Amino acid sequence: MTLKDGPVTLLVVDDEELVRNAVRKYLTQQGFEVTVASTGEEALGVLRRQKIMAMILDVNLPGISGLDLVPEIIAMEPTIALLMLTAVNDATTAALCMQRGALDYLIKPIDLAHLGRAVTSALQRRHGLLDLAAQERISVATLEALVNALEAKDPFLRGHSARVADLSAMVAAQLDCPDEEVETVRTAGRLHDIGKIGIREEVLNKQGPLTDEEYEHVKQHTLVGSQILAPLVHLRSVIAYVRSHHERWDGLGYPDRLAGNAIPLGARIIGAVEIFDALTTARPYQEKMPPDVAVVRMRDLVETAIDPVVHGALEVVVTRRQALVFLDDPQVRV
């Protein structure tokens, strides 16, 4: 494969010889000029000796890890198309790698055809051949995959972000938000808990009450989430909603103790919907409530935790959804 500035040079870094050889053989057949390395130190040596346009980097390497290598690689080759290799359950490391400059992550075992497409896509982005909107979609899709991987570990959380996203978008539409804003709220809903990948696993999975120290640790997820999303500069509103979705109408929330209309509307919506989802989903410590009961129970939180206008819109949406479910019940069809 060649670009305007000559043949595409590609470095494969993996400590498994079978993986290195298989990837080198396939990518060479695709027209790339492929060099291989088995350790991070060896990879840095290659970068010092020759120009590398793209790199496939294993996360788990002997010695210096792939995660720790990323900043050094970007410092040496700021325009390199860097792709990570990781396991699907290594969500925290993958997110940190992307935050530090990697363009994509690939899941082992490797599908070689997918690998080839991923490398080509990363090189196109490196050369500015994709527009910003396409880059955002790729980045958001990658982060959504990380959220899904995180939630898949806990049967009580599985699907939470998808449910919050869909219902939040409905509430935003009920409030007559423009279509673009509705989709922004939907995206923020999908990503609102991305920061939980920075929470210690023993705290995240704890069944009993949290200690004060553990609760303060959990509260950091709003800040971690906004930091992970910070490189996506064209998603400013999404970042604000993720940061502020645990603020309260009365100003007693976190992380910034915003109150009332100072809290971004999208964050107010997501915060209310997240409470609704918690009430209507089974937990180890509670049975789930029917949706109509949950939204009535939430009236007690209006003007303290929840924006009254947002709660009103949520109540309308939930009532309408319940009616649609009833009408779709084959037992009541005529």
Disulfide bonds with the S-S distance in Angstrom:
none
